[in-house]
Amino acid sequence: MVYRSNLNTVARRIPSLIAVTPKPRVQPCVVAAPGRLPKARAMTLMPQFHRGPSAIKRLLDDYDRYLSGHSLDPHPRAYAPTFDMRESKDTYQLEGELPGVKQSDVEIEYVDAHTINIKGHTEHASEMEEGSWWISERSTGDFRRSFSFPSAVDQENTRARLKDGVLSVTIPKVASTWDVKKVKVEE
């Protein structure tokens, strides 16, 4: 791809070979649903990332989904639900999207004092009485997510709730009882 700055450099060095014309202004493109007019935005060839890394992650997830749908690989990709993790003064809070997953299909367990595993299974009916699939984008299959915490957590008082396709797990922190201990240095 040739950039305008490169063309300007060449134009200054070899004025007789190339003439640089001003870059045309991109006109705004307005696409609106009936009765709604969004703000006009300039069209660009590159996507605009105004919402930080999550927008980039969604773009990459969409790209992976596109590639997995057009792959010759007979093995489907593993399902990995998305989770948000927050920390407050007294707890850690996990919230994950598990659409269509039943409470009985989710298992949460601690593997050590700092790590929690969330496992489960989701599926949708793949048999149809008539017709064939054009597109199947819903994620199905077994999933497993593991989260590690920087300090020990209160495993006995951990609470989990699955409502409207969102799994919320509240993990209380253990009060630190660590005291500073001095070690005598010997000669």
C-alpha positions, -999 to +999 in steps of 0.1 A: +000+000+000+014+034-009+008+062+017+006+098+009+036+107+030+057+083+008+043+099-023+052+134-010+088+122-003+091+109-038+075+140-052+100+162-036+129+142-049+116+136-084+092+164-092+091+156-129+081+120-125+052+122-101+026+148-092+007+145-059-029+155-059-047+164-027-064+134-010-101+136-016-123+141+014-143+111+025-180+118+026-200+107+056-222+076+051-255+075+069-273+042+073-305+044+093-333+022+104-367+037+097-375+065+122-339+066+135-310+087+123-276+078+137-247+103+139-229+107+106-195+091+105-167+093+079-162+061+060-128+046+064-111+014+053-100+006+088-125-001+116-127+025+144-119+012+178-135+036+202-144+012+229-109-002+238-096-037+236-130-054+239-139-041+204-107-055+190-114-088+208-149-090+193-134-083+158-109-111+162-135-135+176-157-127+145-127-134+123-120-167+140-157-176+137-156-168+100-124-189+095-137-219+115-169-219+093-149-220+061-122-244+072-116-279+058-108-291+094-134-317+103-130-310+140-150-281+153-134-255+176-140-257+213-167-236+228-152-210+252-178-187+269-168-151+276-164-140+312-159-107+330-139-106+363-141-078+388-125-073+421-138-054+451-125-049+485-139-081+499-148-103+468-140-114+433-170-114+409-172-136+378-199-131+352-201-153+321-224-156+292-239-191+290-269-188+268-290-219+266-270-237+293-291-254+320-281-252+357-277-289+358-251-287+329-227-264+349-201-276+373-179-253+395-150-267+415-118-255+432-086-273+421-064-255+447-066-225+471-062-200+443-079-216+412-116-222+403-127-242+373-161-237+356-171-266+333-203-273+314-220-284+283-244-268+258-261-281+227-289-274+204-311-297+183-293-305+151-319-327+136-346-311+115-377-327+101-374-308+068-347-287+052-311-282+058-289-257+077-277-226+059-258-211+088-251-225+123-233-199+144-243-208+179-216-223+200-221-258+213-202-285+231-182-289+262-165-259+277-141-253+306-127-220+319-102-217+347-096-186+368-066-181+392-066-155+420-036-137+434-044-148+470-064-176+487-102-174+485-130-185+508-141-216+490-168-225+516-188-192+510-185-190+473-220-185+457-231-191+421-263-182+403-274-188+367-302-165+355-312-154+320-281-170+305-256-152+328-236-171+353-226-150+383-201-163+408-192-144+439-159-155+456-151-139+490-115-131+497-098-146+528-087-121+553-049-119+553-034-131+585+001-128+573+025-112+598+060-099+589+086-122+603+122-113+606+150-138+600+182-134+619+213-134+596+241-154+611+278-150+605 
